[in-house]
Amino acid sequence: MYYNGVEVYEGDILKIRVNHRKVKNYYLVEDLRDFYHWCNCEDAYNWISSFEVVGNKYENPELLDKC
């Protein structure tokens, strides 16, 4: 799935900003539908305003402790 020009897969680990605030933990994309909904939700308090793919659970399992 592409979102804002970035390709995102299930199993990816993201560093995210929620409502333009940094979130300390990382987010594991377990279901693309849930991730897409979170990016496009109508609740302005909880929507992902930006993200960066920092790895995935297969190649970077050490990041799972931060999710």
CHARMM internal coordinates of N, CA and C (Angstrom, degrees):
IC EDIT
DIST 1 N 1 CA 1.4420
DIST 1 CA 1 C 1.5263
ANGL 1 N 1 CA 1 C 108.53
DIST 1 C 2 N 1.2903
ANGL 1 CA 1 C 2 N 116.00
DIHE 1 N 1 CA 1 C 2 N 136.45
DIST 2 N 2 CA 1.4676
ANGL 1 C 2 N 2 CA 121.22
DIHE 1 CA 1 C 2 N 2 CA 173.11
DIST 2 CA 2 C 1.5191
ANGL 2 N 2 CA 2 C 108.68
DIHE 1 C 2 N 2 CA 2 C -100.22
DIST 2 C 3 N 1.3268
ANGL 2 CA 2 C 3 N 115.89
DIHE 2 N 2 CA 2 C 3 N 135.80
DIST 3 N 3 CA 1.4529
ANGL 2 C 3 N 3 CA 120.35
DIHE 2 CA 2 C 3 N 3 CA 173.72
DIST 3 CA 3 C 1.5194
ANGL 3 N 3 CA 3 C 107.10
DIHE 2 C 3 N 3 CA 3 C -138.23
DIST 3 C 4 N 1.2923
ANGL 3 CA 3 C 4 N 116.23
DIHE 3 N 3 CA 3 C 4 N 123.08
DIST 4 N 4 CA 1.4747
ANGL 3 C 4 N 4 CA 122.55
DIHE 3 CA 3 C 4 N 4 CA -176.36
DIST 4 CA 4 C 1.5276
ANGL 4 N 4 CA 4 C 111.74
DIHE 3 C 4 N 4 CA 4 C 51.80
DIST 4 C 5 N 1.3250
ANGL 4 CA 4 C 5 N 115.96
DIHE 4 N 4 CA 4 C 5 N 39.03
DIST 5 N 5 CA 1.4605
ANGL 4 C 5 N 5 CA 121.00
DIHE 4 CA 4 C 5 N 5 CA 176.56
DIST 5 CA 5 C 1.5169
ANGL 5 N 5 CA 5 C 115.19
DIHE 4 C 5 N 5 CA 5 C 80.76
DIST 5 C 6 N 1.3426
ANGL 5 CA 5 C 6 N 117.78
DIHE 5 N 5 CA 5 C 6 N 1.99
DIST 6 N 6 CA 1.4603
ANGL 5 C 6 N 6 CA 121.82
DIHE 5 CA 5 C 6 N 6 CA -179.71
DIST 6 CA 6 C 1.5271
ANGL 6 N 6 CA 6 C 108.16
DIHE 5 C 6 N 6 CA 6 C -109.52
DIST 6 C 7 N 1.3233
ANGL 6 CA 6 C 7 N 115.79
DIHE 6 N 6 CA 6 C 7 N 132.52
DIST 7 N 7 CA 1.4548
ANGL 6 C 7 N 7 CA 120.01
DIHE 6 CA 6 C 7 N 7 CA 178.45
DIST 7 CA 7 C 1.5251
ANGL 7 N 7 CA 7 C 109.18
DIHE 6 C 7 N 7 CA 7 C -82.84
DIST 7 C 8 N 1.3312
ANGL 7 CA 7 C 8 N 116.56
DIHE 7 N 7 CA 7 C 8 N 127.90
DIST 8 N 8 CA 1.4579
ANGL 7 C 8 N 8 CA 122.75
DIHE 7 CA 7 C 8 N 8 CA -177.25
DIST 8 CA 8 C 1.5242
ANGL 8 N 8 CA 8 C 108.17
DIHE 7 C 8 N 8 CA 8 C -125.78
DIST 8 C 9 N 1.3355
ANGL 8 CA 8 C 9 N 115.32
DIHE 8 N 8 CA 8 C 9 N 134.68
DIST 9 N 9 CA 1.4619
ANGL 8 C 9 N 9 CA 121.84
DIHE 8 CA 8 C 9 N 9 CA 179.15
DIST 9 CA 9 C 1.5184
ANGL 9 N 9 CA 9 C 109.62
DIHE 8 C 9 N 9 CA 9 C -122.18
DIST 9 C 10 N 1.3321
ANGL 9 CA 9 C 10 N 116.31
DIHE 9 N 9 CA 9 C 10 N 157.45
DIST 10 N 10 CA 1.4564
ANGL 9 C 10 N 10 CA 119.75
DIHE 9 CA 9 C 10 N 10 CA 171.08
DIST 10 CA 10 C 1.5176
ANGL 10 N 10 CA 10 C 107.38
DIHE 9 C 10 N 10 CA 10 C -62.41
DIST 10 C 11 N 1.3143
ANGL 10 CA 10 C 11 N 116.38
DIHE 10 N 10 CA 10 C 11 N 136.24
DIST 11 N 11 CA 1.4559
ANGL 10 C 11 N 11 CA 121.91
DIHE 10 CA 10 C 11 N 11 CA -177.24
DIST 11 CA 11 C 1.5171
ANGL 11 N 11 CA 11 C 113.18
DIHE 10 C 11 N 11 CA 11 C 98.55
DIST 11 C 12 N 1.3385
ANGL 11 CA 11 C 12 N 117.38
DIHE 11 N 11 CA 11 C 12 N -11.16
DIST 12 N 12 CA 1.4637
ANGL 11 C 12 N 12 CA 120.16
DIHE 11 CA 11 C 12 N 12 CA 176.81
DIST 12 CA 12 C 1.5251
ANGL 12 N 12 CA 12 C 110.59
DIHE 11 C 12 N 12 CA 12 C -70.91
DIST 12 C 13 N 1.3215
ANGL 12 CA 12 C 13 N 114.92
DIHE 12 N 12 CA 12 C 13 N 149.13
DIST 13 N 13 CA 1.4596
ANGL 12 C 13 N 13 CA 121.91
DIHE 12 CA 12 C 13 N 13 CA 175.81
DIST 13 CA 13 C 1.5228
ANGL 13 N 13 CA 13 C 107.17
DIHE 12 C 13 N 13 CA 13 C -112.61
DIST 13 C 14 N 1.3172
ANGL 13 CA 13 C 14 N 115.55
DIHE 13 N 13 CA 13 C 14 N 127.35
DIST 14 N 14 CA 1.4592
ANGL 13 C 14 N 14 CA 121.64
DIHE 13 CA 13 C 14 N 14 CA -173.61
DIST 14 CA 14 C 1.5217
ANGL 14 N 14 CA 14 C 111.25
DIHE 13 C 14 N 14 CA 14 C -117.55
DIST 14 C 15 N 1.3208
ANGL 14 CA 14 C 15 N 115.39
DIHE 14 N 14 CA 14 C 15 N 145.45
DIST 15 N 15 CA 1.4627
ANGL 14 C 15 N 15 CA 121.60
DIHE 14 CA 14 C 15 N 15 CA 165.60
DIST 15 CA 15 C 1.5207
ANGL 15 N 15 CA 15 C 104.08
DIHE 14 C 15 N 15 CA 15 C -96.40
DIST 15 C 16 N 1.3039
ANGL 15 CA 15 C 16 N 117.34
DIHE 15 N 15 CA 15 C 16 N 124.84
DIST 16 N 16 CA 1.4631
ANGL 15 C 16 N 16 CA 119.80
DIHE 15 CA 15 C 16 N 16 CA -170.95
DIST 16 CA 16 C 1.5184
ANGL 16 N 16 CA 16 C 112.47
DIHE 15 C 16 N 16 CA 16 C -123.16
DIST 16 C 17 N 1.3229
ANGL 16 CA 16 C 17 N 113.95
DIHE 16 N 16 CA 16 C 17 N 160.30
DIST 17 N 17 CA 1.4655
ANGL 16 C 17 N 17 CA 123.28
DIHE 16 CA 16 C 17 N 17 CA 167.74
DIST 17 CA 17 C 1.5252
ANGL 17 N 17 CA 17 C 105.66
DIHE 16 C 17 N 17 CA 17 C -120.23
DIST 17 C 18 N 1.3125
ANGL 17 CA 17 C 18 N 114.73
DIHE 17 N 17 CA 17 C 18 N 129.00
DIST 18 N 18 CA 1.4598
ANGL 17 C 18 N 18 CA 121.14
DIHE 17 CA 17 C 18 N 18 CA 177.16
DIST 18 CA 18 C 1.5137
ANGL 18 N 18 CA 18 C 107.03
DIHE 17 C 18 N 18 CA 18 C -107.74
DIST 18 C 19 N 1.3176
ANGL 18 CA 18 C 19 N 115.42
DIHE 18 N 18 CA 18 C 19 N 120.55
DIST 19 N 19 CA 1.4615
ANGL 18 C 19 N 19 CA 121.47
DIHE 18 CA 18 C 19 N 19 CA -178.96
DIST 19 CA 19 C 1.5320
ANGL 19 N 19 CA 19 C 110.12
DIHE 18 C 19 N 19 CA 19 C 53.45
DIST 19 C 20 N 1.3255
ANGL 19 CA 19 C 20 N 116.64
DIHE 19 N 19 CA 19 C 20 N 43.26
DIST 20 N 20 CA 1.4651
ANGL 19 C 20 N 20 CA 125.64
DIHE 19 CA 19 C 20 N 20 CA 177.00
DIST 20 CA 20 C 1.5271
ANGL 20 N 20 CA 20 C 114.04
DIHE 19 C 20 N 20 CA 20 C 66.97
DIST 20 C 21 N 1.3343
ANGL 20 CA 20 C 21 N 118.14
DIHE 20 N 20 CA 20 C 21 N 14.59
DIST 21 N 21 CA 1.4644
ANGL 20 C 21 N 21 CA 122.06
DIHE 20 CA 20 C 21 N 21 CA 175.56
DIST 21 CA 21 C 1.5267
ANGL 21 N 21 CA 21 C 108.33
DIHE 20 C 21 N 21 CA 21 C -111.25
DIST 21 C 22 N 1.3290
ANGL 21 CA 21 C 22 N 116.35
DIHE 21 N 21 CA 21 C 22 N 141.89
DIST 22 N 22 CA 1.4538
ANGL 21 C 22 N 22 CA 120.20
DIHE 21 CA 21 C 22 N 22 CA 176.56
DIST 22 CA 22 C 1.5223
ANGL 22 N 22 CA 22 C 109.78
DIHE 21 C 22 N 22 CA 22 C -66.43
DIST 22 C 23 N 1.3082
ANGL 22 CA 22 C 23 N 114.96
DIHE 22 N 22 CA 22 C 23 N 140.95
DIST 23 N 23 CA 1.4543
ANGL 22 C 23 N 23 CA 121.25
DIHE 22 CA 22 C 23 N 23 CA 172.85
DIST 23 CA 23 C 1.5215
ANGL 23 N 23 CA 23 C 106.11
DIHE 22 C 23 N 23 CA 23 C -108.46
DIST 23 C 24 N 1.3198
ANGL 23 CA 23 C 24 N 117.78
DIHE 23 N 23 CA 23 C 24 N 130.73
DIST 24 N 24 CA 1.4597
ANGL 23 C 24 N 24 CA 120.76
DIHE 23 CA 23 C 24 N 24 CA -173.32
DIST 24 CA 24 C 1.5189
ANGL 24 N 24 CA 24 C 112.64
DIHE 23 C 24 N 24 CA 24 C -67.86
DIST 24 C 25 N 1.2950
ANGL 24 CA 24 C 25 N 117.50
DIHE 24 N 24 CA 24 C 25 N -38.59
DIST 25 N 25 CA 1.4512
ANGL 24 C 25 N 25 CA 120.54
DIHE 24 CA 24 C 25 N 25 CA -179.01
DIST 25 CA 25 C 1.5202
ANGL 25 N 25 CA 25 C 111.64
DIHE 24 C 25 N 25 CA 25 C -86.35
DIST 25 C 26 N 1.2821
ANGL 25 CA 25 C 26 N 114.84
DIHE 25 N 25 CA 25 C 26 N 165.68
DIST 26 N 26 CA 1.4561
ANGL 25 C 26 N 26 CA 120.94
DIHE 25 CA 25 C 26 N 26 CA 175.85
DIST 26 CA 26 C 1.5200
ANGL 26 N 26 CA 26 C 109.22
DIHE 25 C 26 N 26 CA 26 C -93.23
DIST 26 C 27 N 1.3081
ANGL 26 CA 26 C 27 N 115.47
DIHE 26 N 26 CA 26 C 27 N 165.46
DIST 27 N 27 CA 1.4614
ANGL 26 C 27 N 27 CA 121.43
DIHE 26 CA 26 C 27 N 27 CA -178.73
DIST 27 CA 27 C 1.5177
ANGL 27 N 27 CA 27 C 108.50
DIHE 26 C 27 N 27 CA 27 C -119.15
DIST 27 C 28 N 1.3300
ANGL 27 CA 27 C 28 N 117.08
DIHE 27 N 27 CA 27 C 28 N 126.12
DIST 28 N 28 CA 1.4590
ANGL 27 C 28 N 28 CA 122.81
DIHE 27 CA 27 C 28 N 28 CA 176.34
DIST 28 CA 28 C 1.5209
ANGL 28 N 28 CA 28 C 108.29
DIHE 27 C 28 N 28 CA 28 C -93.15
DIST 28 C 29 N 1.3220
ANGL 28 CA 28 C 29 N 116.62
DIHE 28 N 28 CA 28 C 29 N 123.17
DIST 29 N 29 CA 1.4617
ANGL 28 C 29 N 29 CA 121.41
DIHE 28 CA 28 C 29 N 29 CA 178.07
DIST 29 CA 29 C 1.5250
ANGL 29 N 29 CA 29 C 107.11
DIHE 28 C 29 N 29 CA 29 C -80.52
DIST 29 C 30 N 1.3210
ANGL 29 CA 29 C 30 N 115.99
DIHE 29 N 29 CA 29 C 30 N 102.29
DIST 30 N 30 CA 1.4595
ANGL 29 C 30 N 30 CA 120.42
DIHE 29 CA 29 C 30 N 30 CA 179.49
DIST 30 CA 30 C 1.5264
ANGL 30 N 30 CA 30 C 111.00
DIHE 29 C 30 N 30 CA 30 C -94.86
DIST 30 C 31 N 1.3141
ANGL 30 CA 30 C 31 N 117.16
DIHE 30 N 30 CA 30 C 31 N -28.20
DIST 31 N 31 CA 1.4614
ANGL 30 C 31 N 31 CA 122.38
DIHE 30 CA 30 C 31 N 31 CA -178.94
DIST 31 CA 31 C 1.5254
ANGL 31 N 31 CA 31 C 107.53
DIHE 30 C 31 N 31 CA 31 C -143.17
DIST 31 C 32 N 1.3065
ANGL 31 CA 31 C 32 N 117.16
DIHE 31 N 31 CA 31 C 32 N 119.19
DIST 32 N 32 CA 1.4721
ANGL 31 C 32 N 32 CA 120.85
DIHE 31 CA 31 C 32 N 32 CA -178.41
DIST 32 CA 32 C 1.5196
ANGL 32 N 32 CA 32 C 112.61
DIHE 31 C 32 N 32 CA 32 C -61.04
DIST 32 C 33 N 1.3285
ANGL 32 CA 32 C 33 N 117.12
DIHE 32 N 32 CA 32 C 33 N -32.66
DIST 33 N 33 CA 1.4741
ANGL 32 C 33 N 33 CA 119.34
DIHE 32 CA 32 C 33 N 33 CA 179.21
DIST 33 CA 33 C 1.5139
ANGL 33 N 33 CA 33 C 111.14
DIHE 32 C 33 N 33 CA 33 C -64.97
DIST 33 C 34 N 1.3483
ANGL 33 CA 33 C 34 N 117.10
DIHE 33 N 33 CA 33 C 34 N -41.18
DIST 34 N 34 CA 1.4644
ANGL 33 C 34 N 34 CA 120.38
DIHE 33 CA 33 C 34 N 34 CA 177.90
DIST 34 CA 34 C 1.5210
ANGL 34 N 34 CA 34 C 110.74
DIHE 33 C 34 N 34 CA 34 C -65.23
DIST 34 C 35 N 1.3307
ANGL 34 CA 34 C 35 N 116.57
DIHE 34 N 34 CA 34 C 35 N -42.81
DIST 35 N 35 CA 1.4638
ANGL 34 C 35 N 35 CA 120.83
DIHE 34 CA 34 C 35 N 35 CA 179.19
DIST 35 CA 35 C 1.5297
ANGL 35 N 35 CA 35 C 110.70
DIHE 34 C 35 N 35 CA 35 C -62.24
DIST 35 C 36 N 1.3313
ANGL 35 CA 35 C 36 N 116.97
DIHE 35 N 35 CA 35 C 36 N -45.48
DIST 36 N 36 CA 1.4642
ANGL 35 C 36 N 36 CA 121.27
DIHE 35 CA 35 C 36 N 36 CA 179.21
DIST 36 CA 36 C 1.5293
ANGL 36 N 36 CA 36 C 110.26
DIHE 35 C 36 N 36 CA 36 C -60.67
DIST 36 C 37 N 1.3333
ANGL 36 CA 36 C 37 N 116.60
DIHE 36 N 36 CA 36 C 37 N -42.60
DIST 37 N 37 CA 1.4657
ANGL 36 C 37 N 37 CA 120.38
DIHE 36 CA 36 C 37 N 37 CA 179.52
DIST 37 CA 37 C 1.5285
ANGL 37 N 37 CA 37 C 110.45
DIHE 36 C 37 N 37 CA 37 C -63.47
DIST 37 C 38 N 1.3353
ANGL 37 CA 37 C 38 N 116.93
DIHE 37 N 37 CA 37 C 38 N -41.86
DIST 38 N 38 CA 1.4630
ANGL 37 C 38 N 38 CA 120.94
DIHE 37 CA 37 C 38 N 38 CA -179.37
DIST 38 CA 38 C 1.5254
ANGL 38 N 38 CA 38 C 110.73
DIHE 37 C 38 N 38 CA 38 C -64.51
DIST 38 C 39 N 1.3404
ANGL 38 CA 38 C 39 N 116.94
DIHE 38 N 38 CA 38 C 39 N -35.26
DIST 39 N 39 CA 1.4701
ANGL 38 C 39 N 39 CA 120.42
DIHE 38 CA 38 C 39 N 39 CA 178.34
DIST 39 CA 39 C 1.5206
ANGL 39 N 39 CA 39 C 111.76
DIHE 38 C 39 N 39 CA 39 C -72.05
DIST 39 C 40 N 1.3095
ANGL 39 CA 39 C 40 N 117.07
DIHE 39 N 39 CA 39 C 40 N -24.65
DIST 40 N 40 CA 1.4584
ANGL 39 C 40 N 40 CA 120.71
DIHE 39 CA 39 C 40 N 40 CA -174.97
DIST 40 CA 40 C 1.5257
ANGL 40 N 40 CA 40 C 113.48
DIHE 39 C 40 N 40 CA 40 C -118.28
DIST 40 C 41 N 1.3186
ANGL 40 CA 40 C 41 N 117.29
DIHE 40 N 40 CA 40 C 41 N 17.83
DIST 41 N 41 CA 1.4635
ANGL 40 C 41 N 41 CA 118.87
DIHE 40 CA 40 C 41 N 41 CA -176.43
DIST 41 CA 41 C 1.5281
ANGL 41 N 41 CA 41 C 110.51
DIHE 40 C 41 N 41 CA 41 C -70.44
DIST 41 C 42 N 1.2935
ANGL 41 CA 41 C 42 N 114.53
DIHE 41 N 41 CA 41 C 42 N 157.70
DIST 42 N 42 CA 1.4589
ANGL 41 C 42 N 42 CA 120.78
DIHE 41 CA 41 C 42 N 42 CA -178.56
DIST 42 CA 42 C 1.5220
ANGL 42 N 42 CA 42 C 112.06
DIHE 41 C 42 N 42 CA 42 C -86.14
DIST 42 C 43 N 1.3155
ANGL 42 CA 42 C 43 N 116.95
DIHE 42 N 42 CA 42 C 43 N -10.07
DIST 43 N 43 CA 1.4579
ANGL 42 C 43 N 43 CA 121.20
DIHE 42 CA 42 C 43 N 43 CA 179.24
DIST 43 CA 43 C 1.5247
ANGL 43 N 43 CA 43 C 107.97
DIHE 42 C 43 N 43 CA 43 C -81.44
DIST 43 C 44 N 1.2954
ANGL 43 CA 43 C 44 N 118.08
DIHE 43 N 43 CA 43 C 44 N 99.23
DIST 44 N 44 CA 1.4681
ANGL 43 C 44 N 44 CA 122.80
DIHE 43 CA 43 C 44 N 44 CA -174.92
DIST 44 CA 44 C 1.5226
ANGL 44 N 44 CA 44 C 112.39
DIHE 43 C 44 N 44 CA 44 C -62.13
DIST 44 C 45 N 1.3144
ANGL 44 CA 44 C 45 N 117.89
DIHE 44 N 44 CA 44 C 45 N -18.37
DIST 45 N 45 CA 1.4618
ANGL 44 C 45 N 45 CA 120.75
DIHE 44 CA 44 C 45 N 45 CA -179.64
DIST 45 CA 45 C 1.5316
ANGL 45 N 45 CA 45 C 111.61
DIHE 44 C 45 N 45 CA 45 C -76.52
DIST 45 C 46 N 1.3296
ANGL 45 CA 45 C 46 N 117.69
DIHE 45 N 45 CA 45 C 46 N -25.62
DIST 46 N 46 CA 1.4649
ANGL 45 C 46 N 46 CA 121.26
DIHE 45 CA 45 C 46 N 46 CA -171.95
DIST 46 CA 46 C 1.5232
ANGL 46 N 46 CA 46 C 114.99
DIHE 45 C 46 N 46 CA 46 C -118.79
DIST 46 C 47 N 1.2894
ANGL 46 CA 46 C 47 N 120.48
DIHE 46 N 46 CA 46 C 47 N 11.72
DIST 47 N 47 CA 1.4576
ANGL 46 C 47 N 47 CA 119.49
DIHE 46 CA 46 C 47 N 47 CA -176.67
DIST 47 CA 47 C 1.5264
ANGL 47 N 47 CA 47 C 111.94
DIHE 46 C 47 N 47 CA 47 C -87.69
DIST 47 C 48 N 1.3277
ANGL 47 CA 47 C 48 N 115.01
DIHE 47 N 47 CA 47 C 48 N 146.87
DIST 48 N 48 CA 1.4628
ANGL 47 C 48 N 48 CA 120.86
DIHE 47 CA 47 C 48 N 48 CA 178.10
DIST 48 CA 48 C 1.5177
ANGL 48 N 48 CA 48 C 107.64
DIHE 47 C 48 N 48 CA 48 C -75.20
DIST 48 C 49 N 1.3233
ANGL 48 CA 48 C 49 N 117.21
DIHE 48 N 48 CA 48 C 49 N 119.60
DIST 49 N 49 CA 1.4575
ANGL 48 C 49 N 49 CA 120.49
DIHE 48 CA 48 C 49 N 49 CA -179.68
DIST 49 CA 49 C 1.5269
ANGL 49 N 49 CA 49 C 111.91
DIHE 48 C 49 N 49 CA 49 C -90.74
DIST 49 C 50 N 1.3402
ANGL 49 CA 49 C 50 N 117.55
DIHE 49 N 49 CA 49 C 50 N -27.74
DIST 50 N 50 CA 1.4620
ANGL 49 C 50 N 50 CA 121.29
DIHE 49 CA 49 C 50 N 50 CA 174.94
DIST 50 CA 50 C 1.5187
ANGL 50 N 50 CA 50 C 108.91
DIHE 49 C 50 N 50 CA 50 C -162.29
DIST 50 C 51 N 1.3194
ANGL 50 CA 50 C 51 N 115.69
DIHE 50 N 50 CA 50 C 51 N 160.29
DIST 51 N 51 CA 1.4521
ANGL 50 C 51 N 51 CA 120.03
DIHE 50 CA 50 C 51 N 51 CA 179.42
DIST 51 CA 51 C 1.5211
ANGL 51 N 51 CA 51 C 109.68
DIHE 50 C 51 N 51 CA 51 C -155.67
DIST 51 C 52 N 1.3289
ANGL 51 CA 51 C 52 N 114.09
DIHE 51 N 51 CA 51 C 52 N 163.24
DIST 52 N 52 CA 1.4529
ANGL 51 C 52 N 52 CA 121.85
DIHE 51 CA 51 C 52 N 52 CA 176.88
DIST 52 CA 52 C 1.5224
ANGL 52 N 52 CA 52 C 106.95
DIHE 51 C 52 N 52 CA 52 C -137.71
DIST 52 C 53 N 1.3258
ANGL 52 CA 52 C 53 N 117.61
DIHE 52 N 52 CA 52 C 53 N 131.08
DIST 53 N 53 CA 1.4564
ANGL 52 C 53 N 53 CA 121.55
DIHE 52 CA 52 C 53 N 53 CA 175.88
DIST 53 CA 53 C 1.5289
ANGL 53 N 53 CA 53 C 107.17
DIHE 52 C 53 N 53 CA 53 C -77.08
DIST 53 C 54 N 1.3363
ANGL 53 CA 53 C 54 N 117.09
DIHE 53 N 53 CA 53 C 54 N 120.14
DIST 54 N 54 CA 1.4642
ANGL 53 C 54 N 54 CA 121.04
DIHE 53 CA 53 C 54 N 54 CA -178.04
DIST 54 CA 54 C 1.5216
ANGL 54 N 54 CA 54 C 112.42
DIHE 53 C 54 N 54 CA 54 C -107.00
DIST 54 C 55 N 1.3123
ANGL 54 CA 54 C 55 N 117.48
DIHE 54 N 54 CA 54 C 55 N -8.09
DIST 55 N 55 CA 1.4603
ANGL 54 C 55 N 55 CA 120.99
DIHE 54 CA 54 C 55 N 55 CA 178.56
DIST 55 CA 55 C 1.5120
ANGL 55 N 55 CA 55 C 109.97
DIHE 54 C 55 N 55 CA 55 C 163.11
DIST 55 C 56 N 1.3344
ANGL 55 CA 55 C 56 N 115.38
DIHE 55 N 55 CA 55 C 56 N -163.04
DIST 56 N 56 CA 1.4561
ANGL 55 C 56 N 56 CA 119.92
DIHE 55 CA 55 C 56 N 56 CA 174.76
DIST 56 CA 56 C 1.5208
ANGL 56 N 56 CA 56 C 109.16
DIHE 55 C 56 N 56 CA 56 C -144.25
DIST 56 C 57 N 1.3235
ANGL 56 CA 56 C 57 N 115.50
DIHE 56 N 56 CA 56 C 57 N 165.86
DIST 57 N 57 CA 1.4614
ANGL 56 C 57 N 57 CA 119.94
DIHE 56 CA 56 C 57 N 57 CA -172.34
DIST 57 CA 57 C 1.5166
ANGL 57 N 57 CA 57 C 113.03
DIHE 56 C 57 N 57 CA 57 C -70.04
DIST 57 C 58 N 1.3244
ANGL 57 CA 57 C 58 N 117.83
DIHE 57 N 57 CA 57 C 58 N -16.59
DIST 58 N 58 CA 1.4554
ANGL 57 C 58 N 58 CA 121.03
DIHE 57 CA 57 C 58 N 58 CA -179.27
DIST 58 CA 58 C 1.5267
ANGL 58 N 58 CA 58 C 112.09
DIHE 57 C 58 N 58 CA 58 C -87.57
DIST 58 C 59 N 1.3123
ANGL 58 CA 58 C 59 N 117.32
DIHE 58 N 58 CA 58 C 59 N -40.55
DIST 59 N 59 CA 1.4599
ANGL 58 C 59 N 59 CA 121.80
DIHE 58 CA 58 C 59 N 59 CA -177.34
DIST 59 CA 59 C 1.5305
ANGL 59 N 59 CA 59 C 112.83
DIHE 58 C 59 N 59 CA 59 C -93.57
DIST 59 C 60 N 1.3319
ANGL 59 CA 59 C 60 N 116.62
DIHE 59 N 59 CA 59 C 60 N -20.09
DIST 60 N 60 CA 1.4642
ANGL 59 C 60 N 60 CA 121.31
DIHE 59 CA 59 C 60 N 60 CA -177.63
DIST 60 CA 60 C 1.5204
ANGL 60 N 60 CA 60 C 111.12
DIHE 59 C 60 N 60 CA 60 C -132.96
DIST 60 C 61 N 1.3336
ANGL 60 CA 60 C 61 N 118.61
DIHE 60 N 60 CA 60 C 61 N 59.50
DIST 61 N 61 CA 1.4743
ANGL 60 C 61 N 61 CA 120.02
DIHE 60 CA 60 C 61 N 61 CA -175.64
DIST 61 CA 61 C 1.5242
ANGL 61 N 61 CA 61 C 113.50
DIHE 60 C 61 N 61 CA 61 C -62.82
DIST 61 C 62 N 1.3287
ANGL 61 CA 61 C 62 N 117.79
DIHE 61 N 61 CA 61 C 62 N -20.31
DIST 62 N 62 CA 1.4619
ANGL 61 C 62 N 62 CA 120.04
DIHE 61 CA 61 C 62 N 62 CA 178.87
DIST 62 CA 62 C 1.5304
ANGL 62 N 62 CA 62 C 111.84
DIHE 61 C 62 N 62 CA 62 C -65.72
DIST 62 C 63 N 1.3240
ANGL 62 CA 62 C 63 N 117.60
DIHE 62 N 62 CA 62 C 63 N -22.19
DIST 63 N 63 CA 1.4621
ANGL 62 C 63 N 63 CA 121.17
DIHE 62 CA 62 C 63 N 63 CA 178.71
DIST 63 CA 63 C 1.5282
ANGL 63 N 63 CA 63 C 112.60
DIHE 62 C 63 N 63 CA 63 C -75.48
DIST 63 C 64 N 1.3271
ANGL 63 CA 63 C 64 N 117.43
DIHE 63 N 63 CA 63 C 64 N -17.63
DIST 64 N 64 CA 1.4607
ANGL 63 C 64 N 64 CA 120.44
DIHE 63 CA 63 C 64 N 64 CA -179.27
DIST 64 CA 64 C 1.5278
ANGL 64 N 64 CA 64 C 111.60
DIHE 63 C 64 N 64 CA 64 C -61.72
DIST 64 C 65 N 1.3216
ANGL 64 CA 64 C 65 N 117.37
DIHE 64 N 64 CA 64 C 65 N -28.80
DIST 65 N 65 CA 1.4616
ANGL 64 C 65 N 65 CA 120.58
DIHE 64 CA 64 C 65 N 65 CA 178.39
DIST 65 CA 65 C 1.5213
ANGL 65 N 65 CA 65 C 111.80
DIHE 64 C 65 N 65 CA 65 C -65.93
DIST 65 C 66 N 1.3189
ANGL 65 CA 65 C 66 N 118.03
DIHE 65 N 65 CA 65 C 66 N -20.16
DIST 66 N 66 CA 1.4602
ANGL 65 C 66 N 66 CA 122.35
DIHE 65 CA 65 C 66 N 66 CA -178.65
DIST 66 CA 66 C 1.5254
ANGL 66 N 66 CA 66 C 112.64
DIHE 65 C 66 N 66 CA 66 C -93.84
DIST 66 C 67 N 1.3259
ANGL 66 CA 66 C 67 N 116.99
DIHE 66 N 66 CA 66 C 67 N -7.43
DIST 67 N 67 CA 1.4715
ANGL 66 C 67 N 67 CA 120.63
DIHE 66 CA 66 C 67 N 67 CA -177.89
DIST 67 CA 67 C 1.5083
ANGL 67 N 67 CA 67 C 111.28
DIHE 66 C 67 N 67 CA 67 C -80.22
END
COOR INIT
IC SEED 1 N 1 CA 1 C
IC BUILD
